Amino acid sequence: MIERKTTVLTVFVVALAVMAIVYAAFSTNLKVNVTASGAGINVTYTCTCTGSAGLTGATAPSGTCTVASNNQTITIAATLYQPADNVACAITATNNSGFAVKVSTAFTCNSLSSPFSSSISSAPATSDAAVAVGGTKKWTVNIGYASSVTSDPSSSNKTSPTLTCDMAWSQAA
């Protein structure tokens, strides 16, 4: 009989201890501080430009792409020779941060004056999904003569158009 009382008492004490631990675990306030600032954001760019001549056998246009030290500004310069010349610059942004990032300021470029035009395809937008650690986002910027240019432009219009494009990233929520 004493043995049975000891067993019941031991089970009761163990059950009480388990309930106390469970209660403590669920009643503890957990506080998590998150800082979403620009610190630590590391997005790098690569850019490759390819020119295609508007006329068969003509000199192929060329382009260059440079990224500013702030890693938010990309400058694209093209050398065009005749109507229908085009330079396509493929841009890849790589997230080297230790956390996911998202676009906080959409990719935008200045406007080119006549006779040049530019277009952006698949540019990152603020509505896009976050880019995971090590992930990439790709888009293309095209520079060429405007479609309205059908004859060889005068020498004063044979300049090298330059686009300056900006965007910014922030930590994803």
C-alpha positions as CSV (number, residue, x, y, z in Angstrom):
1,M,0.0,0.0,0.0
2,I,2.8,2.4,0.8
3,E,4.5,1.5,-2.4
4,R,1.3,2.3,-4.3
5,K,1.1,5.7,-2.5
6,T,4.7,6.5,-3.4
7,T,4.1,5.7,-7.1
8,V,1.0,7.8,-7.2
9,L,2.8,10.7,-5.4
10,T,5.8,10.4,-7.8
11,V,3.5,10.5,-10.9
12,F,1.7,13.5,-9.4
13,V,4.9,15.4,-8.7
14,V,6.3,14.6,-12.2
15,A,3.0,15.8,-13.8
16,L,3.0,19.0,-11.8
17,A,6.6,19.7,-12.9
18,V,5.8,19.1,-16.6
19,M,2.8,21.4,-16.3
20,A,4.9,24.1,-14.7
21,I,7.5,23.9,-17.5
22,V,4.8,24.0,-20.2
23,Y,3.2,27.0,-18.5
24,A,6.5,28.8,-18.3
25,A,7.3,28.1,-21.9
26,F,4.0,29.5,-23.2
27,S,3.8,32.5,-20.9
28,T,7.3,33.9,-21.6
29,N,7.3,37.0,-23.9
30,L,9.6,36.6,-26.9
31,K,10.9,39.9,-28.2
32,V,12.6,40.1,-31.6
33,N,14.1,43.3,-32.8
34,V,14.5,43.7,-36.6
35,T,16.2,46.6,-38.3
36,A,15.5,47.1,-42.0
37,S,18.0,49.6,-43.1
38,G,20.4,50.0,-45.9
39,A,23.3,48.7,-43.9
40,G,24.6,45.4,-45.0
41,I,22.8,45.4,-48.4
42,N,25.2,44.1,-51.0
43,V,23.8,43.9,-54.5
44,T,26.3,43.8,-57.3
45,Y,25.8,44.1,-61.0
46,T,27.3,42.6,-64.2
47,C,26.5,44.1,-67.6
48,T,27.3,42.9,-71.1
49,C,26.5,45.0,-74.1
50,T,26.1,43.6,-77.6
51,G,25.6,45.7,-80.8
52,S,23.8,44.7,-83.9
53,A,24.2,46.7,-87.1
54,G,21.1,48.0,-88.9
55,L,22.6,47.3,-92.3
56,T,24.1,44.1,-93.6
57,G,27.9,44.4,-93.7
58,A,28.0,47.7,-91.9
59,T,30.1,48.5,-88.9
60,A,28.6,47.0,-85.8
61,P,27.6,49.4,-83.0
62,S,29.1,48.9,-79.5
63,G,28.2,49.7,-76.0
64,T,29.7,49.9,-72.5
65,C,28.2,49.6,-69.1
66,T,29.7,51.0,-65.9
67,V,28.4,50.7,-62.3
68,A,28.9,53.7,-59.9
69,S,30.6,53.2,-56.6
70,N,27.2,53.6,-54.8
71,N,26.2,50.4,-56.6
72,Q,22.8,52.0,-57.5
73,T,23.7,53.9,-60.7
74,I,24.4,52.2,-64.0
75,T,25.7,54.3,-67.0
76,I,25.3,52.8,-70.5
77,A,27.0,54.4,-73.4
78,A,26.4,53.3,-77.0
79,T,28.2,54.1,-80.3
80,L,25.8,53.9,-83.2
81,Y,26.6,54.4,-86.9
82,Q,23.4,54.1,-89.0
83,P,19.6,53.7,-88.8
84,A,18.3,50.6,-87.1
85,D,21.6,50.2,-85.2
86,N,20.9,48.8,-81.7
87,V,22.9,48.0,-78.6
88,A,21.4,45.6,-76.1
89,C,22.9,45.6,-72.6
90,A,22.0,42.5,-70.4
91,I,22.1,43.5,-66.7
92,T,22.2,41.0,-63.9
93,A,21.9,42.0,-60.2
94,T,23.1,39.5,-57.7
95,N,22.1,39.6,-54.0
96,N,25.3,39.1,-51.9
97,S,23.7,40.2,-48.7
98,G,23.1,37.8,-45.8
99,F,19.3,38.2,-46.2
100,A,16.7,38.6,-48.9
101,V,16.3,42.0,-50.6
102,K,13.6,43.7,-52.7
103,V,13.6,46.6,-55.0
104,S,12.8,49.8,-53.0
105,T,13.2,52.2,-56.0
106,A,12.3,50.9,-59.4
107,F,14.9,50.8,-62.2
108,T,14.5,54.1,-64.2
109,C,16.7,55.7,-66.9
110,N,16.9,59.3,-68.2
111,S,15.3,60.0,-71.5
112,L,17.3,60.2,-74.7
113,S,16.8,63.0,-77.2
114,S,16.0,62.6,-80.9
115,P,17.2,60.8,-83.0
116,F,17.8,58.1,-80.3
117,S,15.5,55.9,-78.3
118,S,15.8,53.4,-75.5
119,S,13.7,50.7,-74.0
120,I,13.9,48.5,-70.9
121,S,12.5,44.9,-70.8
122,S,11.8,43.0,-67.6
123,A,13.1,45.8,-65.4
124,P,12.9,45.1,-61.6
125,A,9.9,46.8,-60.0
126,T,8.9,47.4,-56.4
127,S,6.1,44.9,-56.8
128,D,8.5,42.0,-57.6
129,A,9.1,39.2,-55.2
130,A,12.2,39.4,-53.0
131,V,15.5,38.2,-54.3
132,A,16.9,35.4,-52.0
133,V,20.5,35.3,-50.8
134,G,22.7,34.5,-53.8
135,G,19.7,35.0,-56.1
136,T,19.7,37.1,-59.3
137,K,17.4,39.5,-61.2
138,K,18.0,40.0,-64.9
139,W,16.8,42.6,-67.4
140,T,17.8,44.3,-70.7
141,V,18.3,47.9,-71.8
142,N,18.3,48.7,-75.5
143,I,19.6,51.8,-77.1
144,G,19.3,52.6,-80.8
145,Y,18.1,55.1,-83.4
146,A,14.4,55.9,-83.1
147,S,12.2,54.0,-85.6
148,S,11.4,57.2,-87.4
149,V,15.1,57.5,-88.5
150,T,15.2,56.0,-92.0
151,S,18.1,57.8,-93.6
152,D,21.7,58.2,-92.5
153,P,21.7,60.8,-89.8
154,S,23.8,63.9,-90.2
155,S,27.3,63.9,-88.6
156,S,26.0,66.1,-85.8
157,N,23.5,63.4,-84.8
158,K,26.1,60.6,-84.9
159,T,27.0,60.9,-81.3
160,S,27.2,58.4,-78.6
161,P,23.9,58.4,-76.6
162,T,24.3,57.8,-72.8
163,L,21.7,56.5,-70.4
164,T,22.0,56.9,-66.7
165,C,19.9,54.5,-64.7
166,D,19.2,54.3,-61.0
167,M,17.6,51.9,-58.6
168,A,17.8,51.0,-54.9
169,W,17.3,47.9,-52.8
170,S,16.1,47.3,-49.3
171,Q,15.8,44.4,-46.9
172,A,12.8,42.2,-47.7
173,A,10.2,41.9,-44.9
